[in-house]
Amino acid sequence: MTTTNEGPTTMKEEKEEEEELIRTESKRRNSEFMPRRSIWKGSFFDAFLLRMQKKRDLLLNRKIWSRRSSISPEFVDCSVRIYNGKTPVRCKITEGKVGHKFGEFASTRKRRPSRTNIGPGRKKGKK
């Protein structure tokens, strides 16, 4: 039995506090970004992005060709244009995008709408 400033605590109370601490720690760990790359390698950045990070005014509405570079916390609240192979796509960087790659937010494929019209010779309904 341990005594503290609040008063004596029992083993049951200590165990409950420990379980609560474990639950909050696991929630915090799951909410943070889990690295997909070896820790010893670190995140990948192209050299010009490192120069742009130092001068924040260069980041605003800047074209980025490096789809393979990771998004760092310095890019938060900046609007960048990420090249998708044809045209740059505007992307607003938020806290949720930190740790991901730039290329994840600029699709290189064309979106095809679902076909709703029915061609000649085909009828709607049962055969």
Secondary structure, DSSP 4 states (H G I P E B T S, - for coil): -EE-SS-EE-HHHHHHHHHHHHHHHHHHHHHSPPPSS-TTT-----HHHHHHHHSGGGTTTEEE--TTSBPPGGGTT-EEEEE-SSSEEEEE--GGGTTSBGGGGS--SPP-PPP-S--TT--SS--
